[in-house]
Amino acid sequence: MTGVALGVALSALELLWQPRLAGLLDGSKTGGFAFGALSAGAMLAVAVGASLSPRAQRTRGLAAAYPAALVVTALAIVLLGVPDTAVAFAAVYLLAYCALGVSEPLHFQLLNDAVGSEARATLISAESLTSQSGSLVANLAVGAFAAAAGAGAAWAVAGCLLGLTGALIAMPLRRAVRPRRLSARAPARAAPLA
């Protein structure tokens, strides 16, 4: 579920950010620099987010931090259509990538904790295929939808799909992670004396 939603959301993000930024720059001669700086900034934002991931897990717990990071990513994607200046747009764009950077290590920890080593490669391949199928659908539909309704509407739909996914997985994750956490914290019982 998250693979498809992330595929759609990231495709919408990547397909539409350059035309939106170009429109906000309105033929500025600094356009080339702005595109390059924002592309590099996105990679840095992912790295910063990934470095914050362990702290998010410690403070919120794995089962809460992952859905929260997805929801923040989704909110940033929804808000991409709002800014009317290039600087504000860049800030929201970088927030989306920073939140994505927080979510990715948490996602892979959940995945690795959920399956044994014999099934891990299969699950990672299946998840990659679901993400690619979400991207394929988005690549076919997002451009046409954005042309008809605007980039802001396309980001809103993609972000809402990701946010809904994050909200829907929160409760099952808490139930799945809580028993393991409680059993891990249970004190060891002393061996009975003979």
N, C-alpha and C positions, 0 to 999 in steps of 0.2 A: 504494500500500500504506500509506504513512504517512498519507495523507489520510483513509482509512477508519478506521485505528486512532486517529488524533487525534480524529476526529468521535465515535467511540464513547467514548473516554476523557473528553473534555471534556463530553459530554452526561451521562455518569454522574456526573462531578464536580459539574456545575451542578444536576442534578436532585435530588441527594441531600444536598447540604451543609446546606441550610437546615433540613430536618427533623432531621438529626443534631445540628446546633448547638442547635436548640430543645430537643431531648431532654437535651442536656448542661446547658443553662441551667435546665431544670426550672421553667419559669414565672417566672423572674427578671424583675423590673421593668426591668432594663437590657437586655432582649432587643432592643428596637428599635435602641438604640445599638450593640449588638454586631453585629447584621446589617449596619447601615450602615457601621460601621468596618471590618468584614471585607470587605465589597464594595469599599470604597475601597482597602483594603490590598491586595487582589488586583490592582487596576490599578497600584498603586505597585510591587508585586512584579514584575509583567511589565516595567515600565519599568526597574527595577533590573537584572533579568535581561538585558534587551536591552543595557543599558550594559556588562554584563560579557561580552557575546558576542564582541566583538573580542579581548579578552584571552584568552578560551577558545580562540579560533581561533589566536592567536599561539602560545600555550603547547602546545596539543595538536595543532594542525593541523585544517583544516576537515573532513577525512574521519573523524577520530576524535572531534572535539568535538561534531558534530551527533548521532551515535548515542548518545554519552555523555549529552548533555542530554536526549534522549528517554528513556533508561533511568532517569535521576534523576527526571524527571517521573513516569514510570511507578511507580517505587518509592514516591514520595510519595503517589500516588493509592492504591496498594495499602495503605499504612500509615494512610490516613484512618480506617479502621474500628477502629484500635487505641486511640487516646487516650480516656481516661475523664474528662478535664476540658476545659472550653471553651478554656482557654489553650493546652493541648497540641494540641488539634484545630486551632486557628487557626494555630499555628506550622507544622504539617504542610501545611495548606491553602495557606499563603503560600509554602512551599517549592515546592509543585507549580507554582504560578504563576510563581515566580522562575525555575525550571528551564525552564518553557515559554517564558518571555521570552528565555532564552539560546538556545533552539533555533530560534525563529522567524527571526531575521536570518540564521542559518546556513543554514536551509532555503531561504530565498529567494535567498541567494547561490549555493547549489548549483543551484537551478532556473535562475537567470539565466545561470550559467556553462555549463549543459548544453545550452541551446538558443539558436539565433540569434534575432534580433529579429523575424524574419518568423513564427516559430512560438511566440513567448513568450506572446502573448495567448491562443492556443488552448490551450496547456498549462496556463496559470493557470486558465482556465475549466474545463477538464477536471478539474483537481485540486480546484477548488472544488466541483464536482459530486460527486466521490468523498467529500470530507469531509462534504458535506450528506447523502449516502446513508448514511454511517456514523452520523451524528447521527440520521437518521430511524429506522434500525434500533434504535439505543439508546433513543430516545424511546419506541418501541413496546414494547421488551423490558425495559429496566432497571427501570422502576417495578414491574412485575409480579415480576421476579426478586428485587428488593430486598424486596418484601412477603412473598415466600415464604422467602427465605434470609437476609435482612438486608442492610443497606446495606454492611456490611463485605465481604460475599461479592461483592456487585455491583461494588464498587470493586476488589476483588482480581481479578476476571475482566477488567474493563476495563483495569486497570493491567498485568496480565500480557500482554494483547494488545498494548498499546503497547510494553512492554518487549521482547517477542519481536520485534516489528517493528524496534525499534532495534538489537537484536542481529543480526537477519537482514540488515539493510542495511549493517552495518559493513564486512564484508569486500568486497563489490562496490564500495562507495564508496572504500575504500583503493586498490583496483586501478584504479578510474576516475580518481581524482585524482592518484595517484602519477606516471603518465607525463607529465601536463601540468606537474606541479611540477618533475620532472627536466628536461624540455625547456626550461622557463622559466629554470632555473638553469644550463643548459649554457653554458660560456664561448663567446663568439663566436670563430670561427676567423679567423685573419688571411688576407687575400686573398693568393693566391700571387703572388710577384714574377715579372714577365715576363722 
